[in-house]
Amino acid sequence: MEPAQALADLVEISSQIEAVVLLAEDGSIAATTLSDDERARELATTAQEIVAGAAELEQREATQIEVALLDGSVFVVRSGGRTILATTRPDPTVGLVLYDLRSCLRNAAGEAPKPRRSRTRSRAKTGGDDAAA
Amino acid sequence: MLRRKALAGVAIAAASGVGAFLLRQRTAQRAEKVDLHFGDGTMVSLAPGDPGADALLGLGRKALRSARD
C-alpha cells in the first residue's frame, strides 16, 4: 500500500488523530496529512528529536513513545526503520491509537494488513479504557 | 419554608462537593507524562521533573504547535 493511502486510511478510521507525518528510513517525509510543507518538515524534525531524546535517556531505542500533555498527546512509533508521528486531541484512548499507528506502519511497508478495525467498533471501545486494544 | 431552604442549601453543597471531586479526579488522570515502550515489552513512564522528561514534554508541545498552527 502506498504510504499516502495508509495515512488516509489511518485518519479515516481513527477520529482521535489530528495530524500525522510518516518518515522513511532515510528520514525523509514519505507521507503527511499536513498541507503545509514547512509545518510537515517541522513535525518530521520533532519526531526525530523525540526518538533521539528517548534513546539518549534510556540508552536503547524506544519502539513507541507517548508524550501526554494537557492539550493533546503526541505519539511516535517506529518499525522497520520507518517512523510515524501523530498528534491527538487530549486524553486519547492510548491503546487504540498505538494499534492504529502500528497498523499504518505495517500497511505503508507493504506488509499484509491485519483486519481493519471498524469505526463503529472503535467508538464502542472508546470509553476511556486504554486496555481496550 | 425554612426547612425547604435548608435542604436546598445542603443539596447544592453536596452537588458542589461531588463536582469538585470528579473534576479533581479528571485533572489527575490527565497529568502530563512521557511513556517509553521498548521492543522487549518493558515500559518506562516519566513525570515532569524526571531527568529528560521536560525536554521530551517540550518537544511534544512543539509538535502540537506545528500540527495546529
N, CA and C atoms of all chains as a GROMACS GRO file, in nm:
protein
  606
    1MET      N    1   0.084  -0.120   0.000
    1MET     CA    2   0.000   0.000   0.000
    1MET      C    3   0.088   0.125   0.000
    2GLU      N    4   0.047   0.224  -0.076
    2GLU     CA    5   0.123   0.350  -0.079
    2GLU      C    6   0.114   0.417   0.059
    3PRO      N    7   0.224   0.482   0.102
    3PRO     CA    8   0.221   0.550   0.233
    3PRO      C    9   0.106   0.650   0.245
    4ALA      N   10   0.080   0.724   0.139
    4ALA     CA   11  -0.028   0.824   0.145
    4ALA      C   12  -0.163   0.757   0.167
    5GLN      N   13  -0.183   0.642   0.104
    5GLN     CA   14  -0.309   0.568   0.122
    5GLN      C   15  -0.320   0.513   0.263
    6ALA      N   16  -0.205   0.467   0.316
    6ALA     CA   17  -0.203   0.415   0.453
    6ALA      C   18  -0.241   0.525   0.552
    7LEU      N   19  -0.193   0.646   0.528
    7LEU     CA   20  -0.227   0.758   0.616
    7LEU      C   21  -0.374   0.798   0.601
    8ALA      N   22  -0.422   0.795   0.479
    8ALA     CA   23  -0.563   0.829   0.455
    8ALA      C   24  -0.654   0.730   0.529
    9ASP      N   25  -0.617   0.602   0.523
    9ASP     CA   26  -0.694   0.501   0.595
    9ASP      C   27  -0.687   0.524   0.746
   10LEU      N   28  -0.569   0.564   0.792
   10LEU     CA   29  -0.550   0.586   0.935
   10LEU      C   30  -0.641   0.698   0.987
   11VAL      N   31  -0.639   0.812   0.920
   11VAL     CA   32  -0.719   0.924   0.970
   11VAL      C   33  -0.868   0.898   0.951
   12GLU      N   34  -0.902   0.811   0.855
   12GLU     CA   35  -1.042   0.776   0.836
   12GLU      C   36  -1.092   0.691   0.953
   13ILE      N   37  -1.007   0.600   0.997
   13ILE     CA   38  -1.051   0.505   1.099
   13ILE      C   39  -1.036   0.560   1.241
   14SER      N   40  -0.941   0.650   1.262
   14SER     CA   41  -0.917   0.700   1.398
   14SER      C   42  -0.955   0.847   1.410
   15SER      N   43  -1.068   0.872   1.472
   15SER     CA   44  -1.115   1.009   1.485
   15SER      C   45  -1.036   1.087   1.590
   16GLN      N   46  -0.953   1.016   1.666
   16GLN     CA   47  -0.876   1.084   1.772
   16GLN      C   48  -0.750   1.151   1.717
   17ILE      N   49  -0.707   1.104   1.600
   17ILE     CA   50  -0.582   1.155   1.544
   17ILE      C   51  -0.607   1.284   1.466
   18GLU      N   52  -0.522   1.382   1.492
   18GLU     CA   53  -0.536   1.513   1.427
   18GLU      C   54  -0.442   1.528   1.308
   19ALA      N   55  -0.313   1.506   1.330
   19ALA     CA   56  -0.215   1.523   1.223
   19ALA      C   57  -0.114   1.409   1.229
   20VAL      N   58  -0.064   1.370   1.113
   20VAL     CA   59   0.030   1.258   1.106
   20VAL      C   60   0.141   1.290   1.007
   21VAL      N   61   0.262   1.246   1.040
   21VAL     CA   62   0.370   1.251   0.942
   21VAL      C   63   0.441   1.116   0.947
   22LEU      N   64   0.466   1.061   0.829
   22LEU     CA   65   0.531   0.931   0.818
   22LEU      C   66   0.668   0.952   0.755
   23LEU      N   67   0.771   0.904   0.824
   23LEU     CA   68   0.909   0.922   0.777
   23LEU      C   69   0.965   0.793   0.721
   24ALA      N   70   1.034   0.804   0.610
   24ALA     CA   71   1.101   0.688   0.551
   24ALA      C   72   1.228   0.657   0.630
   25GLU      N   73   1.294   0.550   0.593
   25GLU     CA   74   1.415   0.509   0.667
   25GLU      C   75   1.524   0.615   0.665
   26ASP      N   76   1.531   0.693   0.556
   26ASP     CA   77   1.635   0.796   0.547
   26ASP      C   78   1.593   0.928   0.613
   27GLY      N   79   1.478   0.929   0.678
   27GLY     CA   80   1.433   1.049   0.749
   27GLY      C   81   1.351   1.143   0.664
   28SER      N   82   1.337   1.113   0.537
   28SER     CA   83   1.255   1.199   0.450
   28SER      C   84   1.106   1.173   0.477
   29ILE      N   85   1.024   1.270   0.438
   29ILE     CA   86   0.880   1.257   0.462
   29ILE      C   87   0.820   1.169   0.352
   30ALA      N   88   0.767   1.055   0.394
   30ALA     CA   89   0.705   0.963   0.298
   30ALA      C   90   0.561   1.004   0.271
   31ALA      N   91   0.493   1.055   0.375
   31ALA     CA   92   0.354   1.100   0.360
   31ALA      C   93   0.317   1.182   0.483
   32THR      N   94   0.222   1.270   0.466
   32THR     CA   95   0.174   1.350   0.579
   32THR      C   96   0.031   1.395   0.554
   33THR      N   97  -0.038   1.425   0.662
   33THR     CA   98  -0.174   1.478   0.646
   33THR      C   99  -0.172   1.631   0.642
   34LEU      N  100  -0.055   1.690   0.668
   34LEU     CA  101  -0.046   1.836   0.669
   34LEU      C  102  -0.030   1.889   0.526
   35SER      N  103  -0.099   1.994   0.496
   35SER     CA  104  -0.090   2.051   0.361
   35SER      C  105   0.027   2.149   0.350
   36ASP      N  106   0.072   2.200   0.463
   36ASP     CA  107   0.182   2.297   0.464
   36ASP      C  108   0.316   2.223   0.476
   37ASP      N  109   0.400   2.238   0.374
   37ASP     CA  110   0.528   2.165   0.371
   37ASP      C  111   0.619   2.201   0.488
   38GLU      N  112   0.621   2.331   0.522
   38GLU     CA  113   0.710   2.375   0.629
   38GLU      C  114   0.670   2.314   0.764
   39ARG      N  115   0.540   2.312   0.790
   39ARG     CA  116   0.491   2.252   0.915
   39ARG      C  117   0.518   2.103   0.916
   40ALA      N  118   0.504   2.039   0.801
   40ALA     CA  119   0.532   1.895   0.792
   40ALA      C  120   0.679   1.869   0.822
   41ARG      N  121   0.767   1.955   0.769
   41ARG     CA  122   0.912   1.938   0.795
   41ARG      C  123   0.942   1.959   0.944
   42GLU      N  124   0.876   2.061   1.004
   42GLU     CA  125   0.894   2.084   1.148
   42GLU      C  126   0.854   1.961   1.229
   43LEU      N  127   0.740   1.905   1.190
   43LEU     CA  128   0.689   1.788   1.263
   43LEU      C  129   0.782   1.668   1.245
   44ALA      N  130   0.836   1.653   1.124
   44ALA     CA  131   0.929   1.543   1.097
   44ALA      C  132   1.056   1.559   1.180
   45THR      N  133   1.107   1.681   1.186
   45THR     CA  134   1.227   1.708   1.267
   45THR      C  135   1.199   1.679   1.414
   46THR      N  136   1.082   1.722   1.461
   46THR     CA  137   1.046   1.698   1.600
   46THR      C  138   1.036   1.548   1.629
   47ALA      N  139   0.982   1.473   1.534
   47ALA     CA  140   0.972   1.327   1.552
   47ALA      C  141   1.110   1.267   1.574
   48GLN      N  142   1.206   1.311   1.491
   48GLN     CA  143   1.342   1.257   1.504
   48GLN      C  144   1.405   1.301   1.636
   49GLU      N  145   1.374   1.425   1.678
   49GLU     CA  146   1.429   1.473   1.807
   49GLU      C  147   1.371   1.394   1.923
   50ILE      N  148   1.243   1.361   1.915
   50ILE     CA  149   1.181   1.283   2.023
   50ILE      C  150   1.244   1.144   2.030
   51VAL      N  151   1.262   1.081   1.914
   51VAL     CA  152   1.323   0.947   1.910
   51VAL      C  153   1.465   0.952   1.968
   52ALA      N  154   1.542   1.054   1.925
   52ALA     CA  155   1.680   1.067   1.972
   52ALA      C  156   1.684   1.096   2.122
   53GLY      N  157   1.594   1.184   2.168
   53GLY     CA  158   1.590   1.220   2.310
   53GLY      C  159   1.557   1.099   2.396
   54ALA      N  160   1.461   1.019   2.350
   54ALA     CA  161   1.422   0.900   2.427
   54ALA      C  162   1.536   0.798   2.429
   55ALA      N  163   1.605   0.782   2.316
   55ALA     CA  164   1.715   0.685   2.309
   55ALA      C  165   1.830   0.726   2.400
   56GLU      N  166   1.852   0.858   2.405
   56GLU     CA  167   1.961   0.909   2.489
   56GLU      C  168   1.932   0.884   2.637
   57LEU      N  169   1.805   0.897   2.672
   57LEU     CA  170   1.763   0.881   2.811
   57LEU      C  171   1.786   0.739   2.862
   58GLU      N  172   1.744   0.642   2.781
   58GLU     CA  173   1.744   0.503   2.827
   58GLU      C  174   1.856   0.420   2.767
   59GLN      N  175   1.938   0.482   2.681
   59GLN     CA  176   2.048   0.410   2.616
   59GLN      C  177   1.999   0.293   2.532
   60ARG      N  178   1.878   0.301   2.483
   60ARG     CA  179   1.824   0.200   2.391
   60ARG      C  180   1.708   0.265   2.319
   61GLU      N  181   1.673   0.207   2.205
   61GLU     CA  182   1.574   0.272   2.121
   61GLU      C  183   1.431   0.231   2.160
   62ALA      N  184   1.348   0.329   2.185
   62ALA     CA  185   1.208   0.302   2.217
   62ALA      C  186   1.132   0.275   2.087
   63THR      N  187   1.042   0.178   2.091
   63THR     CA  188   0.963   0.148   1.971
   63THR      C  189   0.834   0.231   1.967
   64GLN      N  190   0.788   0.271   2.084
   64GLN     CA  191   0.666   0.352   2.093
   64GLN      C  192   0.685   0.457   2.202
   65ILE      N  193   0.650   0.579   2.169
   65ILE     CA  194   0.665   0.689   2.265
   65ILE      C  195   0.534   0.765   2.270
   66GLU      N  196   0.489   0.791   2.392
   66GLU     CA  197   0.371   0.876   2.408
   66GLU      C  198   0.408   0.996   2.494
   67VAL      N  199   0.389   1.114   2.441
   67VAL     CA  200   0.408   1.236   2.519
   67VAL      C  201   0.267   1.291   2.545
   68ALA      N  202   0.221   1.275   2.668
   68ALA     CA  203   0.085   1.317   2.703
   68ALA      C  204   0.089   1.456   2.763
   69LEU      N  205   0.016   1.548   2.703
   69LEU     CA  206   0.008   1.686   2.751
   69LEU      C  207  -0.138   1.721   2.779
   70LEU      N  208  -0.160   1.828   2.850
   70LEU     CA  209  -0.297   1.862   2.886
   70LEU      C  210  -0.381   1.898   2.764
   71ASP      N  211  -0.317   1.956   2.661
   71ASP     CA  212  -0.396   1.998   2.544
   71ASP      C  213  -0.383   1.902   2.426
   72GLY      N  214  -0.330   1.784   2.449
   72GLY     CA  215  -0.320   1.685   2.342
   72GLY      C  216  -0.205   1.590   2.368
   73SER      N  217  -0.197   1.486   2.287
   73SER     CA  218  -0.088   1.390   2.301
   73SER      C  219  -0.013   1.376   2.170
   74VAL      N  220   0.112   1.334   2.182
   74VAL     CA  221   0.196   1.310   2.065
   74VAL      C  222   0.245   1.166   2.074
   75PHE      N  223   0.227   1.092   1.968
   75PHE     CA  224   0.271   0.952   1.963
   75PHE      C  225   0.376   0.937   1.855
   76VAL      N  226   0.482   0.865   1.887
   76VAL     CA  227   0.584   0.832   1.787
   76VAL      C  228   0.603   0.681   1.791
   77VAL      N  229   0.587   0.617   1.678
   77VAL     CA  230   0.604   0.471   1.669
   77VAL      C  231   0.706   0.441   1.561
   78ARG      N  232   0.796   0.348   1.590
   78ARG     CA  233   0.900   0.311   1.492
   78ARG      C  234   0.890   0.162   1.461
   79SER      N  235   0.910   0.130   1.334
   79SER     CA  236   0.911  -0.010   1.293
   79SER      C  237   0.978  -0.021   1.158
   80GLY      N  238   1.070  -0.116   1.146
   80GLY     CA  239   1.136  -0.140   1.019
   80GLY      C  240   1.208  -0.018   0.964
   81GLY      N  241   1.259   0.065   1.052
   81GLY     CA  242   1.332   0.184   1.009
   81GLY      C  243   1.241   0.303   0.983
   82ARG      N  244   1.111   0.278   0.968
   82ARG     CA  245   1.018   0.389   0.946
   82ARG      C  246   0.970   0.445   1.080
   83THR      N  247   0.932   0.571   1.075
   83THR     CA  248   0.883   0.638   1.195
   83THR      C  249   0.753   0.709   1.161
   84ILE      N  250   0.657   0.699   1.251
   84ILE     CA  251   0.532   0.773   1.231
   84ILE      C  252   0.506   0.856   1.356
   85LEU      N  253   0.470   0.982   1.336
   85LEU     CA  254   0.433   1.070   1.448
   85LEU      C  255   0.289   1.113   1.426
   86ALA      N  256   0.211   1.105   1.533
   86ALA     CA  257   0.072   1.152   1.525
   86ALA      C  258   0.040   1.238   1.645
   87THR      N  259  -0.037   1.342   1.622
   87THR     CA  260  -0.087   1.424   1.732
   87THR      C  261  -0.235   1.392   1.749
   88THR      N  262  -0.280   1.397   1.874
   88THR     CA  263  -0.421   1.366   1.901
   88THR      C  264  -0.482   1.474   1.990
   89ARG      N  265  -0.611   1.466   2.003
   89ARG     CA  266  -0.682   1.551   2.098
   89ARG      C  267  -0.642   1.508   2.240
   90PRO      N  268  -0.679   1.586   2.342
   90PRO     CA  269  -0.643   1.548   2.479
   90PRO      C  270  -0.710   1.416   2.519
   91ASP      N  271  -0.640   1.344   2.607
   91ASP     CA  272  -0.695   1.224   2.668
   91ASP      C  273  -0.740   1.118   2.566
   92PRO      N  274  -0.653   1.080   2.474
   92PRO     CA  275  -0.694   0.981   2.374
   92PRO      C  276  -0.697   0.841   2.433
   93THR      N  277  -0.755   0.748   2.360
   93THR     CA  278  -0.752   0.607   2.400
   93THR      C  279  -0.619   0.549   2.350
   94VAL      N  280  -0.522   0.545   2.440
   94VAL     CA  281  -0.383   0.519   2.402
   94VAL      C  282  -0.366   0.387   2.327
   95GLY      N  283  -0.426   0.282   2.378
   95GLY     CA  284  -0.411   0.151   2.315
   95GLY      C  285  -0.459   0.149   2.171
   96LEU      N  286  -0.571   0.213   2.148
   96LEU     CA  287  -0.625   0.215   2.012
   96LEU      C  288  -0.538   0.298   1.918
   97VAL      N  289  -0.490   0.411   1.966
   97VAL     CA  290  -0.405   0.496   1.882
   97VAL      C  291  -0.278   0.422   1.844
   98LEU      N  292  -0.215   0.357   1.943
   98LEU     CA  293  -0.092   0.283   1.915
   98LEU      C  294  -0.117   0.168   1.818
   99TYR      N  295  -0.230   0.100   1.835
   99TYR     CA  296  -0.265  -0.011   1.745
   99TYR      C  297  -0.281   0.042   1.602
  100ASP      N  298  -0.351   0.154   1.589
  100ASP     CA  299  -0.375   0.210   1.455
  100ASP      C  300  -0.244   0.258   1.391
  101LEU      N  301  -0.155   0.315   1.472
  101LEU     CA  302  -0.028   0.362   1.416
  101LEU      C  303   0.060   0.244   1.372
  102ARG      N  304   0.061   0.139   1.452
  102ARG     CA  305   0.138   0.019   1.413
  102ARG      C  306   0.081  -0.041   1.284
  103SER      N  307  -0.052  -0.045   1.275
  103SER     CA  308  -0.115  -0.098   1.153
  103SER      C  309  -0.080  -0.013   1.033
  104CYS      N  310  -0.078   0.119   1.052
  104CYS     CA  311  -0.046   0.210   0.943
  104CYS      C  312   0.097   0.187   0.895
  105LEU      N  313   0.190   0.172   0.990
  105LEU     CA  314   0.329   0.146   0.951
  105LEU      C  315   0.340   0.015   0.873
  106ARG      N  316   0.267  -0.086   0.919
  106ARG     CA  317   0.269  -0.216   0.852
  106ARG      C  318   0.213  -0.202   0.710
  107ASN      N  319   0.103  -0.131   0.698
  107ASN     CA  320   0.041  -0.113   0.567
  107ASN      C  321   0.133  -0.034   0.473
  108ALA      N  322   0.196   0.069   0.528
  108ALA     CA  323   0.284   0.152   0.446
  108ALA      C  324   0.407   0.075   0.400
  109ALA      N  325   0.446  -0.025   0.480
  109ALA     CA  326   0.562  -0.106   0.443
  109ALA      C  327   0.524  -0.215   0.344
  110GLY      N  328   0.395  -0.224   0.313
  110GLY     CA  329   0.350  -0.323   0.215
  110GLY      C  330   0.328  -0.460   0.272
  111GLU      N  331   0.328  -0.470   0.407
  111GLU     CA  332   0.301  -0.600   0.469
  111GLU      C  333   0.152  -0.628   0.464
  112ALA      N  334   0.118  -0.756   0.477
  112ALA     CA  335  -0.024  -0.793   0.475
  112ALA      C  336  -0.093  -0.728   0.593
  113PRO      N  337  -0.196  -0.647   0.568
  113PRO     CA  338  -0.264  -0.580   0.678
  113PRO      C  339  -0.346  -0.675   0.762
  114LYS      N  340  -0.354  -0.640   0.893
  114LYS     CA  341  -0.444  -0.715   0.980
  114LYS      C  342  -0.586  -0.668   0.950
  115PRO      N  343  -0.686  -0.743   0.992
  115PRO     CA  344  -0.823  -0.699   0.966
  115PRO      C  345  -0.847  -0.559   1.018
  116ARG      N  346  -0.917  -0.477   0.938
  116ARG     CA  347  -0.941  -0.338   0.976
  116ARG      C  348  -1.037  -0.329   1.094
  117ARG      N  349  -1.008  -0.231   1.177
  117ARG     CA  350  -1.097  -0.202   1.288
  117ARG      C  351  -1.204  -0.108   1.236
  118SER      N  352  -1.328  -0.143   1.256
  118SER     CA  353  -1.434  -0.058   1.203
  118SER      C  354  -1.456   0.063   1.291
  119ARG      N  355  -1.509   0.171   1.234
  119ARG     CA  356  -1.535   0.293   1.311
  119ARG      C  357  -1.634   0.264   1.422
  120THR      N  358  -1.736   0.184   1.392
  120THR     CA  359  -1.839   0.154   1.491
  120THR      C  360  -1.777   0.086   1.612
  121ARG      N  361  -1.687  -0.012   1.582
  121ARG     CA  362  -1.626  -0.086   1.692
  121ARG      C  363  -1.535   0.007   1.773
  122SER      N  364  -1.465   0.098   1.704
  122SER     CA  365  -1.374   0.186   1.777
  122SER      C  366  -1.452   0.277   1.870
  123ARG      N  367  -1.569   0.324   1.825
  123ARG     CA  368  -1.648   0.411   1.913
  123ARG      C  369  -1.695   0.334   2.035
  124ALA      N  370  -1.731   0.208   2.010
  124ALA     CA  371  -1.781   0.128   2.123
  124ALA      C  372  -1.673   0.106   2.226
  125LYS      N  373  -1.546   0.110   2.179
  125LYS     CA  374  -1.438   0.082   2.272
  125LYS      C  375  -1.384   0.208   2.337
  126THR      N  376  -1.420   0.324   2.290
  126THR     CA  377  -1.360   0.445   2.342
  126THR      C  378  -1.435   0.494   2.465
  127GLY      N  379  -1.433   0.415   2.564
  127GLY     CA  380  -1.496   0.456   2.689
  127GLY      C  381  -1.394   0.496   2.791
  128GLY      N  382  -1.274   0.538   2.745
  128GLY     CA  383  -1.169   0.579   2.837
  128GLY      C  384  -1.089   0.462   2.887
  129ASP      N  385  -1.118   0.344   2.834
  129ASP     CA  386  -1.047   0.225   2.879
  129ASP      C  387  -0.933   0.196   2.783
  130ASP      N  388  -0.813   0.226   2.825
  130ASP     CA  389  -0.698   0.211   2.738
  130ASP      C  390  -0.666   0.065   2.711
  131ALA      N  391  -0.715  -0.022   2.796
  131ALA     CA  392  -0.683  -0.162   2.778
  131ALA      C  393  -0.766  -0.225   2.668
  132ALA      N  394  -0.852  -0.144   2.604
  132ALA     CA  395  -0.942  -0.199   2.502
  132ALA      C  396  -0.866  -0.258   2.386
  133ALA      N  397  -0.750  -0.200   2.353
  133ALA     CA  398  -0.673  -0.254   2.240
  133ALA      C  399  -0.593  -0.371   2.287
  134MET      N  400  -4.103   2.618   5.516
  134MET     CA  401  -4.033   2.702   5.417
  134MET      C  402  -3.882   2.707   5.448
  135LEU      N  403  -3.856   2.734   5.578
  135LEU     CA  404  -3.717   2.744   5.622
  135LEU      C  405  -3.645   2.610   5.604
  136ARG      N  406  -3.722   2.503   5.634
  136ARG     CA  407  -3.665   2.368   5.622
  136ARG      C  408  -3.634   2.336   5.475
  137ARG      N  409  -3.723   2.379   5.387
  137ARG     CA  410  -3.702   2.354   5.244
  137ARG      C  411  -3.577   2.427   5.193
  138LYS      N  412  -3.560   2.549   5.241
  138LYS     CA  413  -3.441   2.626   5.201
  138LYS      C  414  -3.313   2.560   5.252
  139ALA      N  415  -3.321   2.510   5.374
  139ALA     CA  416  -3.204   2.444   5.433
  139ALA      C  417  -3.169   2.319   5.354
  140LEU      N  418  -3.272   2.243   5.316
  140LEU     CA  419  -3.249   2.121   5.237
  140LEU      C  420  -3.188   2.155   5.101
  141ALA      N  421  -3.238   2.263   5.040
  141ALA     CA  422  -3.183   2.305   4.910
  141ALA      C  423  -3.036   2.343   4.924
  142GLY      N  424  -3.006   2.413   5.033
  142GLY     CA  425  -2.867   2.452   5.057
  142GLY      C  426  -2.776   2.331   5.072
  143VAL      N  427  -2.824   2.232   5.147
  143VAL     CA  428  -2.745   2.109   5.167
  143VAL      C  429  -2.726   2.038   5.034
  144ALA      N  430  -2.832   2.032   4.954
  144ALA     CA  431  -2.823   1.964   4.824
  144ALA      C  432  -2.723   2.034   4.732
  145ILE      N  433  -2.725   2.167   4.731
  145ILE     CA  434  -2.631   2.242   4.647
  145ILE      C  435  -2.488   2.219   4.694
  146ALA      N  436  -2.468   2.221   4.826
  146ALA     CA  437  -2.334   2.200   4.880
  146ALA      C  438  -2.284   2.060   4.845
  147ALA      N  439  -2.372   1.960   4.857
  147ALA     CA  440  -2.332   1.823   4.825
  147ALA      C  441  -2.297   1.810   4.677
  148ALA      N  442  -2.379   1.871   4.591
  148ALA     CA  443  -2.352   1.864   4.447
  148ALA      C  444  -2.220   1.931   4.414
  149SER      N  445  -2.192   2.043   4.479
  149SER     CA  446  -2.065   2.112   4.455
  149SER      C  447  -1.947   2.025   4.496
  150GLY      N  448  -1.963   1.959   4.610
  150GLY     CA  449  -1.857   1.871   4.657
  150GLY      C  450  -1.830   1.757   4.560
  151VAL      N  451  -1.937   1.695   4.513
  151VAL     CA  452  -1.922   1.585   4.417
  151VAL      C  453  -1.857   1.635   4.289
  152GLY      N  454  -1.901   1.752   4.242
  152GLY     CA  455  -1.845   1.810   4.120
  152GLY      C  456  -1.696   1.838   4.134
  153ALA      N  457  -1.658   1.895   4.248
  153ALA     CA  458  -1.516   1.925   4.271
  153ALA      C  459  -1.434   1.797   4.276
  154PHE      N  460  -1.489   1.693   4.338
  154PHE     CA  461  -1.419   1.565   4.347
  154PHE      C  462  -1.396   1.505   4.208
  155LEU      N  463  -1.502   1.506   4.127
  155LEU     CA  464  -1.491   1.448   3.992
  155LEU      C  465  -1.393   1.527   3.907
  156LEU      N  466  -1.398   1.661   3.921
  156LEU     CA  467  -1.307   1.745   3.842
  156LEU      C  468  -1.162   1.719   3.881
  157ARG      N  469  -1.138   1.702   4.011
  157ARG     CA  470  -1.003   1.677   4.058
  157ARG      C  471  -0.953   1.542   4.005
  158GLN      N  472  -1.041   1.443   4.006
  158GLN     CA  473  -1.003   1.311   3.954
  158GLN      C  474  -0.970   1.318   3.806
  159ARG      N  475  -1.054   1.391   3.733
  159ARG     CA  476  -1.036   1.404   3.588
  159ARG      C  477  -0.903   1.473   3.556
  160THR      N  478  -0.873   1.579   3.632
  160THR     CA  479  -0.748   1.652   3.611
  160THR      C  480  -0.628   1.564   3.642
  161ALA      N  481  -0.640   1.486   3.750
  161ALA     CA  482  -0.529   1.399   3.789
  161ALA      C  483  -0.502   1.295   3.682
  162GLN      N  484  -0.610   1.243   3.620
  162GLN     CA  485  -0.593   1.141   3.515
  162GLN      C  486  -0.520   1.199   3.395
  163ARG      N  487  -0.535   1.330   3.372
  163ARG     CA  488  -0.477   1.390   3.253
  163ARG      C  489  -0.344   1.459   3.282
  164ALA      N  490  -0.274   1.411   3.382
  164ALA     CA  491  -0.145   1.471   3.414
  164ALA      C  492  -0.048   1.450   3.299
  165GLU      N  493   0.043   1.543   3.282
  165GLU     CA  494   0.141   1.531   3.175
  165GLU      C  495   0.244   1.423   3.210
  166LYS      N  496   0.286   1.349   3.108
  166LYS     CA  497   0.382   1.240   3.130
  166LYS      C  498   0.439   1.197   2.996
  167VAL      N  499   0.546   1.119   3.005
  167VAL     CA  500   0.605   1.058   2.885
  167VAL      C  501   0.616   0.909   2.911
  168ASP      N  502   0.562   0.829   2.822
  168ASP     CA  503   0.574   0.683   2.831
  168ASP      C  504   0.662   0.633   2.717
  169LEU      N  505   0.763   0.557   2.754
  169LEU     CA  506   0.853   0.499   2.654
  169LEU      C  507   0.832   0.347   2.655
  170HIS      N  508   0.797   0.292   2.539
  170HIS     CA  509   0.777   0.147   2.527
  170HIS      C  510   0.894   0.090   2.447
  171PHE      N  511   0.946  -0.023   2.492
  171PHE     CA  512   1.060  -0.083   2.425
  171PHE      C  513   1.024  -0.217   2.363
  172GLY      N  514   1.110  -0.261   2.272
  172GLY     CA  515   1.083  -0.382   2.196
  172GLY      C  516   1.069  -0.507   2.281
  173ASP      N  517   1.132  -0.507   2.399
  173ASP     CA  518   1.124  -0.625   2.485
  173ASP      C  519   0.998  -0.626   2.573
  174GLY      N  520   0.910  -0.530   2.548
  174GLY     CA  521   0.784  -0.526   2.623
  174GLY      C  522   0.788  -0.440   2.748
  175THR      N  523   0.906  -0.387   2.781
  175THR     CA  524   0.914  -0.303   2.900
  175THR      C  525   0.870  -0.161   2.868
  176MET      N  526   0.832  -0.089   2.972
  176MET     CA  527   0.785   0.049   2.956
  176MET      C  528   0.839   0.135   3.069
  177VAL      N  529   0.881   0.255   3.033
  177VAL     CA  530   0.929   0.350   3.133
  177VAL      C  531   0.838   0.471   3.128
  178SER      N  532   0.786   0.511   3.243
  178SER     CA  533   0.698   0.627   3.248
  178SER      C  534   0.769   0.740   3.322
  179LEU      N  535   0.772   0.857   3.258
  179LEU     CA  536   0.842   0.972   3.315
  179LEU      C  537   0.743   1.082   3.348
  180ALA      N  538   0.757   1.140   3.464
  180ALA     CA  539   0.672   1.251   3.505
  180ALA      C  540   0.750   1.380   3.491
  181PRO      N  541   0.681   1.494   3.483
  181PRO     CA  542   0.753   1.621   3.476
  181PRO      C  543   0.851   1.632   3.593
  182GLY      N  544   0.972   1.678   3.562
  182GLY     CA  545   1.074   1.690   3.665
  182GLY      C  546   1.171   1.574   3.664
  183ASP      N  547   1.128   1.459   3.610
  183ASP     CA  548   1.221   1.346   3.598
  183ASP      C  549   1.329   1.381   3.495
  184PRO      N  550   1.450   1.322   3.510
  184PRO     CA  551   1.557   1.354   3.415
  184PRO      C  552   1.514   1.325   3.270
  185GLY      N  553   1.526   1.425   3.187
  185GLY     CA  554   1.494   1.409   3.046
  185GLY      C  555   1.348   1.426   3.010
  186ALA      N  556   1.260   1.420   3.110
  186ALA     CA  557   1.117   1.426   3.079
  186ALA      C  558   1.077   1.564   3.027
  187ASP      N  559   1.131   1.668   3.088
  187ASP     CA  560   1.090   1.803   3.048
  187ASP      C  561   1.129   1.834   2.904
  188ALA      N  562   1.245   1.784   2.862
  188ALA     CA  563   1.286   1.806   2.723
  188ALA      C  564   1.189   1.739   2.627
  189LEU      N  565   1.148   1.615   2.660
  189LEU     CA  566   1.054   1.544   2.573
  189LEU      C  567   0.915   1.608   2.577
  190LEU      N  568   0.874   1.657   2.694
  190LEU     CA  569   0.745   1.727   2.702
  190LEU      C  570   0.749   1.854   2.617
  191GLY      N  571   0.865   1.922   2.620
  191GLY     CA  572   0.881   2.043   2.538
  191GLY      C  573   0.871   2.010   2.389
  192LEU      N  574   0.932   1.897   2.350
  192LEU     CA  575   0.923   1.855   2.209
  192LEU      C  576   0.779   1.820   2.173
  193GLY      N  577   0.708   1.760   2.269
  193GLY     CA  578   0.566   1.730   2.245
  193GLY      C  579   0.485   1.856   2.220
  194ARG      N  580   0.511   1.959   2.301
  194ARG     CA  581   0.440   2.088   2.282
  194ARG      C  582   0.473   2.146   2.146
  195LYS      N  583   0.600   2.136   2.108
  195LYS     CA  584   0.642   2.187   1.977
  195LYS      C  585   0.568   2.113   1.865
  196ALA      N  586   0.553   1.982   1.881
  196ALA     CA  587   0.482   1.902   1.779
  196ALA      C  588   0.335   1.945   1.770
  197LEU      N  589   0.272   1.966   1.884
  197LEU     CA  590   0.131   2.007   1.882
  197LEU      C  591   0.116   2.144   1.814
  198ARG      N  592   0.213   2.233   1.843
  198ARG     CA  593   0.206   2.366   1.780
  198ARG      C  594   0.222   2.354   1.629
  199SER      N  595   0.319   2.275   1.586
  199SER     CA  596   0.342   2.257   1.442
  199SER      C  597   0.218   2.199   1.374
  200ALA      N  598   0.152   2.106   1.444
  200ALA     CA  599   0.037   2.039   1.384
  200ALA      C  600  -0.086   2.129   1.378
  201ARG      N  601  -0.095   2.223   1.471
  201ARG     CA  602  -0.219   2.301   1.484
  201ARG      C  603  -0.211   2.443   1.434
  202ASP      N  604  -0.091   2.499   1.422
  202ASP     CA  605  -0.079   2.641   1.384
  202ASP      C  606  -0.137   2.666   1.245
   0.00000   0.00000   0.00000
